[in-house]
Amino acid sequence: MSLRVSVAFALPDRQEVVELELAEGSTVADALKAARIGERLPGYAADRFAVGVWSRRRDPGTKLRDGDRVEVYRPLQADPKDARRARAGTAARTSSTRSRSGR
């Protein structure tokens, strides 16, 4: 029996989803190898990426089920909390044209 899974990854300029048919008992690592992630992501160390199944982080040794979507997660460019704080700090320094007294 075989499993049908997909492997998804995104770069800043493109996204790819690779459909695969693997043997029953295959793991996340097997799916990444079959999708040739190392070749598809030149310049990126494929073994340094975090991976998950259906938006939940998983170890490469996790066994897959039919219909699973393996996702490759790149490191964040910026910390979302820091970016939010920076935007909030900028907004607090700008003056409003609207009067606080309502006049």
C-alpha positions in Angstrom: 0.0 0.0 0.0 1.2 3.6 -0.6 0.7 7.0 0.8 -0.1 10.2 -1.2 1.5 13.2 0.5 2.5 16.7 -0.5 5.6 18.7 0.5 5.2 22.4 0.6 7.8 25.1 0.9 8.1 28.8 0.1 10.9 31.2 -0.7 10.5 35.0 -0.8 10.0 34.8 -4.6 8.2 31.5 -5.1 6.2 28.7 -3.6 6.2 25.0 -4.5 4.1 22.1 -3.6 5.4 18.6 -4.6 2.9 15.7 -4.8 4.5 12.4 -3.9 3.5 8.7 -3.6 5.5 7.0 -0.9 5.6 3.6 0.7 3.5 3.0 3.8 5.5 3.7 6.9 7.4 6.6 5.3 8.6 9.4 7.5 8.8 13.2 7.1 12.6 12.8 6.3 11.7 10.3 3.5 9.2 12.8 2.0 11.8 15.6 2.1 14.4 13.3 0.4 11.9 12.2 -2.2 10.9 15.8 -2.9 14.6 16.6 -3.4 14.4 19.6 -1.1 18.2 20.1 -1.1 18.2 20.5 -4.9 15.1 22.7 -5.0 16.4 25.2 -2.4 19.8 26.1 -3.7 21.8 28.2 -1.2 19.8 27.0 1.7 20.9 24.2 4.1 17.9 21.9 3.9 18.8 20.2 7.2 18.5 23.4 9.1 14.9 24.0 8.3 12.1 23.2 10.8 9.5 20.9 9.4 5.9 20.2 10.2 2.8 18.3 9.2 -0.4 20.4 8.7 1.1 23.5 10.5 2.3 21.5 13.5 6.0 21.1 14.1 7.2 17.5 13.8 10.5 15.6 14.0 11.9 14.2 10.7 11.3 10.7 12.1 7.5 11.2 12.3 5.6 8.6 10.3 3.2 10.0 7.7 -0.4 9.2 6.9 -2.2 9.2 3.6 -3.1 12.8 2.6 -0.5 14.5 4.9 1.0 17.9 3.9 4.6 18.2 5.0 5.7 21.8 5.3 9.2 23.2 5.4 9.6 26.3 7.5 12.2 28.9 6.9 13.6 31.1 9.7 11.8 34.3 10.2 13.3 37.5 8.7 12.2 39.5 11.7 10.6 38.8 15.1 6.9 39.6 14.8 6.8 41.0 18.4 9.7 43.3 17.7 8.2 44.5 14.4 4.9 45.2 16.2 6.6 47.2 19.0 8.5 49.2 16.4 5.3 50.1 14.6 3.5 51.0 17.8 6.4 53.2 18.9 6.3 55.0 15.6 2.5 55.6 15.8 2.8 57.0 19.4 5.4 59.6 18.2 3.3 61.0 15.4 0.8 63.7 16.3 -2.8 63.4 15.5 -4.7 66.1 13.6 -7.8 65.2 15.5 -8.4 67.1 18.8 -8.8 65.0 21.9 -11.4 67.4 23.3 -13.7 66.7 20.3 -13.8 70.3 19.1 
